[in-house]
Amino acid sequence: MKQEYQDLVLQACGASSLRVGATIQSLWSGYGQIVRLHLQGCDRPSVVVKHVKFPDGAEHPGGCNTDRSHARKVRSYHVETHWYQNYSTNQSCRIPECLAASSHGDEMLIVLEDLDVAGYDQRRASVTDRELRTCLRWLANFHALFLGVAPEGLWPVGTYWHLDTRPDELEAVEDARLKAAAGDIDRVLSECRFKTVVHGDAKLANFCFSTAGQDVAAVDFQYVGGGCGMKDVVYFLGSCMEEKQCEKRVPALLDHYFTELKSCVKRDVDFAALETEWREMFAFAWTDFHRFLLGWMPGHWKVNRYSKHLTEEVLHKLKHM
């Protein structure tokens, strides 16, 4: 790590020295890495640094290595930096504190609180029902906090699969009916009355759990932006459950999400209207992501019978709208 970056971390944390620790993970398509830095001489034993370095030639696992793809990624890191520097949440939808950020040419650095030290040191490849509901509570609190908030400096429409940012994937969709309806599905979602800020990549891997699984914090805000809260909900549920589980468990989990949402929205919100609209948007949001998958990786395990059923439901609704 460059000395200027080390100096930034030392100054931001009031530390006397640092040691570069383990790499937590590499960033998508070789765009850098996330590392833990161990500190001396301050009250923080460690911080997590997201170090972005734009490559000369990235190789996308899905084969979509284009100038458009690169521009989208570059913008995503600028959006994430803006998010951490200008937005904050609360304990009910915990995120890491941003301690410093810097950008120099083709490199960016975001210095974040180490959530492991804060008590969120558990990661899950699969979840219990309790942990799943804990994440839905986080999403409900997050959506309630930003309900009606304009996504200034963020993506106008959040999520990494948003139609306007994914023309290559749309072109690759072989389902002619869904391909033709993609614009209408996006329009229905975009014209919903109740909008919030969505995480945009709310998969299970981006949640950090407390030891007992009672509390959770979220990371990775590259695709945070405006939109309907159902986009986060459907993406999260789809990251946790296979088709048979979705068929069996989604209704009760949706009820739980809306119960949590009702408990934390402001009193002047017409919650009955909000719930009615967002329940209607559930199938549209699920189909919107299904559309992306069919163009990006049609053999993905999430392309399943449950997704196809919801897509048929949406296509039928569009005929009568």
C-alpha positions in Angstrom: 0.0 0.0 0.0 1.3 3.4 -1.0 2.8 5.5 1.8 0.3 8.3 1.2 -2.6 5.9 1.8 -0.9 4.6 5.0 -0.5 8.2 6.1 -4.2 8.9 5.4 -5.2 5.9 7.6 -2.8 6.9 10.4 -4.1 10.5 10.5 -7.8 9.5 10.3 -7.5 7.1 13.2 -4.9 8.9 15.3 -2.7 5.8 15.1 1.1 5.7 15.4 1.7 2.8 13.1 -0.1 0.1 11.1 0.4 -3.3 9.7 -1.3 -4.6 6.6 -3.2 -7.8 7.5 -5.1 -10.4 5.5 -7.0 -9.7 2.3 -10.7 -10.1 3.1 -11.7 -10.4 -0.5 -10.8 -9.3 -4.0 -13.1 -6.9 -5.7 -15.2 -8.0 -8.7 -13.3 -8.4 -12.0 -10.0 -7.5 -10.5 -10.8 -4.0 -9.5 -8.8 -4.1 -6.3 -9.2 -5.6 -2.9 -10.6 -5.2 0.6 -7.9 -5.6 3.3 -7.7 -5.3 7.1 -5.2 -3.0 8.6 -4.0 -3.5 12.2 -3.3 -0.3 14.1 -1.1 0.7 17.0 -1.3 3.8 19.3 -5.1 4.4 19.0 -8.4 3.1 20.3 -9.1 1.1 17.2 -7.3 -2.2 16.9 -8.1 -2.4 13.2 -9.9 -0.9 10.2 -11.1 -2.3 6.9 -9.9 -0.6 3.7 -11.6 -0.9 0.3 -8.7 -0.2 -2.1 -10.0 0.2 -5.7 -7.5 0.2 -8.6 -9.1 0.3 -12.1 -7.4 -2.4 -14.2 -6.2 -1.9 -17.7 -8.2 -4.8 -19.0 -10.8 -6.5 -16.8 -12.1 -10.0 -17.4 -15.8 -10.4 -16.5 -16.8 -13.9 -15.4 -20.0 -13.6 -17.5 -18.2 -12.5 -20.6 -19.5 -8.9 -20.6 -16.3 -7.0 -20.5 -17.1 -3.8 -22.2 -16.4 -0.1 -21.9 -20.0 0.3 -20.6 -19.3 -2.3 -18.0 -16.1 -0.5 -16.9 -17.8 2.9 -16.8 -20.6 1.4 -14.6 -18.1 -0.1 -12.2 -16.1 3.2 -12.0 -19.3 5.1 -11.3 -20.3 2.5 -8.7 -17.2 3.2 -6.6 -17.8 7.0 -6.8 -21.4 6.4 -5.7 -20.2 4.2 -2.8 -17.7 6.8 -1.6 -20.3 9.5 -1.8 -22.7 7.3 0.2 -20.3 6.7 3.0 -19.2 10.3 3.2 -22.7 11.9 3.0 -25.3 9.5 4.4 -25.7 7.8 7.8 -28.1 5.3 9.3 -28.8 4.2 12.9 -28.4 1.2 15.0 -31.5 -0.4 13.5 -29.9 -0.6 10.1 -26.2 -0.6 11.0 -23.5 0.2 8.4 -19.8 0.7 9.0 -18.6 4.2 9.8 -16.5 5.9 7.1 -13.3 7.2 8.6 -11.7 8.6 5.5 -11.8 8.4 1.7 -9.4 9.4 -1.0 -9.2 9.3 -4.8 -6.1 9.7 -7.0 -6.3 9.0 -10.7 -7.2 5.3 -11.2 -7.2 4.5 -7.5 -9.7 5.0 -4.7 -9.5 4.3 -1.0 -12.3 4.0 1.5 -11.3 3.5 5.2 -14.1 1.9 7.2 -14.8 0.8 10.7 -14.0 -2.8 11.3 -17.4 -4.4 11.9 -15.8 -7.5 13.4 -14.4 -5.4 16.2 -17.9 -3.8 16.6 -19.4 -7.3 17.2 -20.6 -8.2 13.7 -18.0 -10.8 13.1 -20.1 -13.6 11.7 -20.8 -14.4 8.0 -23.3 -16.8 6.7 -23.5 -19.0 3.7 -27.0 -20.1 4.8 -29.3 -18.7 7.4 -31.7 -19.8 10.1 -35.2 -18.4 10.0 -34.3 -16.1 12.8 -31.3 -14.7 10.9 -33.3 -14.3 7.7 -35.9 -12.3 9.6 -33.1 -10.2 11.2 -32.0 -9.2 7.7 -35.5 -8.3 6.7 -35.8 -6.2 9.8 -32.6 -4.4 8.7 -34.1 -3.8 5.3 -37.4 -2.6 6.7 -35.6 -0.1 9.0 -33.4 1.1 6.1 -36.3 1.6 3.7 -38.3 3.4 6.4 -35.4 5.7 7.2 -35.0 6.8 3.6 -38.6 6.8 2.6 -39.2 9.8 0.4 -35.6 10.8 0.5 -34.1 11.9 -2.9 -31.0 9.9 -3.8 -28.7 12.9 -4.3 -25.3 11.8 -5.4 -26.4 8.2 -5.6 -27.7 6.1 -8.5 -31.0 7.7 -9.6 -32.3 4.2 -9.7 -30.5 1.8 -7.5 -29.6 -1.9 -8.0 -26.8 -3.3 -10.2 -29.3 -4.9 -12.6 -31.3 -1.7 -13.5 -32.4 -1.9 -17.1 -30.9 1.4 -18.3 -27.5 0.3 -17.2 -27.8 -3.2 -18.7 -28.5 -3.0 -22.4 -26.0 -5.8 -23.2 -27.8 -8.2 -21.0 -31.2 -7.2 -22.3 -30.0 -7.8 -25.9 -29.0 -11.3 -24.8 -32.4 -12.3 -23.4 -33.9 -15.1 -25.6 -37.4 -14.9 -24.1 -39.0 -12.6 -26.6 -42.1 -11.8 -24.5 -40.0 -10.8 -21.4 -37.6 -8.9 -23.6 -40.4 -6.9 -25.1 -42.0 -6.3 -21.7 -38.7 -5.2 -19.9 -39.3 -1.5 -20.5 -42.9 -1.7 -19.1 -41.7 -3.7 -16.1 -39.1 -1.0 -15.4 -41.7 1.7 -15.9 -44.1 0.2 -13.4 -41.4 0.0 -10.8 -40.1 3.5 -11.5 -43.5 5.1 -11.3 -44.5 3.7 -8.0 -45.8 6.3 -5.5 -43.7 5.3 -2.6 -40.0 5.4 -3.2 -37.0 5.0 -0.9 -33.3 4.4 -1.1 -32.4 0.8 -1.8 -29.2 -0.9 -0.9 -29.0 -2.2 -4.4 -27.0 -5.4 -3.7 -28.7 -6.8 -0.6 -27.5 -10.4 -0.9 -26.7 -12.6 2.1 -23.0 -12.2 1.6 -23.3 -8.4 2.2 -24.7 -8.9 5.7 -22.5 -9.2 8.8 -24.0 -10.9 11.8 -23.5 -10.7 15.5 -22.5 -13.9 17.2 -26.0 -14.9 18.3 -27.5 -13.8 15.0 -29.8 -11.3 16.7 -28.2 -8.2 15.1 -26.8 -7.5 11.6 -25.0 -4.8 9.7 -24.7 -4.3 5.9 -21.8 -3.5 3.6 -21.1 -2.9 -0.1 -23.0 0.2 -1.2 -21.8 0.4 -4.8 -25.3 0.3 -6.2 -27.3 2.2 -3.6 -29.9 4.5 -5.1 -33.6 5.4 -5.4 -36.4 2.9 -6.0 -39.0 0.6 -4.6 -38.0 -1.3 -1.5 -39.2 -4.5 -2.9 -36.1 -4.6 -5.1 -34.0 -5.3 -2.1 -36.4 -7.7 -0.6 -36.7 -9.9 -3.6 -33.0 -9.9 -4.2 -32.3 -10.8 -0.6 -34.8 -13.6 -0.5 -33.6 -15.0 -3.8 -30.0 -15.1 -2.4 -31.1 -17.2 0.6 -33.7 -19.7 -0.7 -34.1 -22.1 -3.5 -37.4 -22.4 -5.4 -39.2 -24.8 -3.1 -38.3 -22.7 -0.1 -39.5 -19.6 -1.9 -42.9 -21.2 -2.7 -43.4 -22.3 0.9 -41.9 -19.4 2.9 -42.2 -16.1 1.0 -45.7 -15.2 2.1 -44.9 -15.3 5.8 -41.5 -13.6 5.3 -43.2 -10.8 3.4 -45.7 -10.4 6.2 -42.7 -10.1 8.6 -41.1 -7.5 6.5 -44.2 -5.4 6.4 -44.8 -5.8 10.1 -41.3 -4.4 10.7 -41.8 -1.7 8.2 -45.0 -0.5 9.8 -43.3 -0.3 13.2 -40.7 2.1 11.9 -42.2 4.4 9.2 -43.2 7.9 10.2 -46.7 8.4 11.4 -47.7 10.7 8.6 -47.1 7.9 6.0 -50.2 6.2 4.6 -48.9 2.8 5.4 -51.9 0.9 4.1 -51.4 2.5 0.6 -47.6 1.8 0.9 -48.1 -1.9 1.7 -50.7 -2.4 -1.0 -48.4 -0.8 -3.6 -45.3 -2.6 -2.6 -47.0 -6.0 -2.4 -48.1 -5.4 -5.9 -44.6 -4.5 -6.9 -43.1 -7.7 -5.4 -43.7 -9.8 -8.6 -42.6 -7.0 -10.8 -39.3 -6.6 -8.8 -38.7 -10.3 -8.9 -39.3 -10.5 -12.6 -37.1 -7.5 -13.2 -34.1 -9.3 -11.7 -35.1 -12.5 -13.5 -34.9 -10.6 -16.8 -31.3 -9.5 -15.9 -30.3 -13.1 -15.0 -31.6 -14.5 -18.3 -29.4 -12.1 -20.2 -26.4 -12.3 -17.9 -26.2 -16.0 -16.9 -29.2 -18.0 -18.0 -27.9 -21.2 -16.4 -27.8 -19.6 -13.0 -29.5 -21.5 -10.2 -31.8 -18.6 -9.5 -33.4 -19.1 -12.9 -36.0 -21.5 -11.5 -39.6 -22.5 -11.6 -40.6 -19.9 -8.9 -39.1 -17.1 -10.9 -40.7 -18.3 -14.1 -44.1 -18.5 -12.4 -43.9 -14.9 -11.1 -42.7 -13.7 -14.6 -45.8 -15.3 -16.2 -48.0 -13.6 -13.6 -46.4 -10.2 -14.4 -46.7 -10.7 -18.2 -50.3 -11.5 -17.7 -50.9 -8.4 -15.6 -49.2 -6.2 -18.2 -51.6 -7.4 -20.8 -54.5 -6.0 -18.8 -52.9 -2.7 -17.6 
